[in-house]
């Protein structure tokens, strides 16, 4: 049998930004989640969930995400998903999937073929820095 090993160089892109099922994961997703919590856009709710803060609905709508339909789906609205590389939570559930899809549609991230890795675009780097204070 062959043994495959990843060098640190190979592992960095998957640690930085990737999808976890249909939502954002990695260092960038954890940083976005922390910034959203700090700004009270989202807040922890119970053991495993998030809910919106006072300005959350308006903030997501400004980004192009209407959260009300997301609340009516069978999927959990906003879950805390433990990131396997960062050991901190990122946003999952319907809200996490919508955030991932929207940021890809806006050109912040580009999917890499046949992998879960996401590439942060120049536009995305600017948006992450200006909106969240994240230096990617």
C-alpha positions in Angstrom: 0.0 0.0 0.0 1.1 3.5 -0.7 1.3 6.1 2.1 0.2 9.6 1.2 1.5 12.5 3.3 0.8 16.1 3.1 3.5 18.6 3.6 2.7 21.8 5.6 2.7 23.6 2.3 0.1 21.3 0.8 -2.1 21.5 3.9 -2.2 25.3 4.2 -4.9 26.0 1.6 -7.3 23.5 3.1 -6.7 25.0 6.6 -7.3 28.5 5.3 -10.6 28.2 3.4 -12.7 25.2 2.4 -16.2 23.9 2.4 -17.6 21.7 5.2 -20.6 20.1 3.6 -22.2 23.2 2.1 -20.8 25.9 4.4 -17.6 27.8 4.8 -14.8 26.2 7.0 -11.2 26.8 7.9 -9.4 29.7 9.4 -11.3 32.3 7.4 -14.7 30.9 8.4 -13.8 30.8 12.0 -12.6 34.4 11.8 -15.9 35.5 10.0 -17.9 33.8 12.7 -15.9 35.5 15.5 -16.3 38.9 13.8 -20.1 38.3 13.4 -20.3 37.4 17.1 -18.2 40.4 18.1 -20.5 42.8 16.1 -23.6 41.0 17.5 -24.8 40.0 14.1 -25.1 36.4 15.4 -25.1 35.2 19.0 -24.7 31.7 20.5 -28.1 30.2 21.4 -28.1 27.1 23.5 -25.4 24.4 23.3 -25.1 24.0 19.5 -26.9 26.9 17.7 -26.6 30.5 16.7 -29.4 33.0 16.4 -29.4 36.5 15.0 -28.5 39.5 17.0 -30.5 42.8 16.9 -29.0 43.9 13.5 -28.5 40.4 12.1 -31.4 40.3 9.7 -30.6 43.7 8.2 -26.9 42.8 7.9 -27.5 39.6 6.1 -30.1 41.2 3.8 -27.6 43.9 2.9 -25.3 41.1 1.8 -28.1 39.6 -0.3 -29.3 36.9 2.1 -32.9 36.9 3.2 -32.9 35.0 6.5 -36.6 34.5 6.9 -37.0 31.8 4.3 -34.0 30.0 5.8 -35.8 29.8 9.1 -38.6 27.9 7.4 -36.5 25.1 5.9 -36.2 21.6 7.4 -32.6 22.2 8.0 -31.4 23.8 11.3 -31.2 27.6 10.9 -27.7 28.2 12.2 -25.5 25.6 13.9 -22.1 25.9 15.6 -19.9 23.5 13.7 -16.5 22.7 15.3 -13.8 23.4 12.8 -11.3 20.5 12.7 -8.3 22.6 11.9 -9.0 25.6 14.1 -10.8 23.9 17.0 -13.3 26.8 17.1 -16.8 27.0 15.7 -17.9 28.3 12.3 -21.5 28.8 11.1 -23.3 25.8 9.6 -26.9 25.1 8.9 -29.1 26.9 6.5 -27.5 30.3 7.3 -24.0 28.9 6.9 -24.9 27.4 3.5 -26.5 30.6 2.4 -23.4 32.6 3.5 -21.1 30.2 1.6 -23.2 30.3 -1.6 -23.5 34.1 -1.5 -19.8 34.8 -0.9 -18.9 32.5 -3.8 -21.6 34.2 -6.0 -20.1 37.6 -5.1 -16.7 36.4 -6.2 -15.0 36.4 -2.7 -14.1 32.7 -3.1 -13.4 30.5 -6.0 -13.9 26.7 -5.9 -10.9 24.5 -6.7 -11.7 21.6 -8.9 -12.2 18.2 -7.3 -11.5 19.5 -3.8 -13.2 21.3 -0.9 -10.5 24.0 -0.9 -11.6 27.5 -1.7 -9.3 30.1 -3.1 -9.7 33.6 -1.7 -9.9 36.0 -4.6 -8.5 39.5 -4.7 -12.0 40.9 -4.3 -12.6 38.4 -1.4 -9.4 39.5 0.3 -10.5 43.1 0.1 -14.0 42.3 1.4 -12.7 40.1 4.2 -10.4 42.9 5.3 -12.9 45.7 5.1 -15.9 44.0 6.5 -14.4 41.7 9.1 -10.8 42.9 9.7 -9.5 39.6 8.3 -6.1 39.6 6.6 -6.1 36.5 4.4 
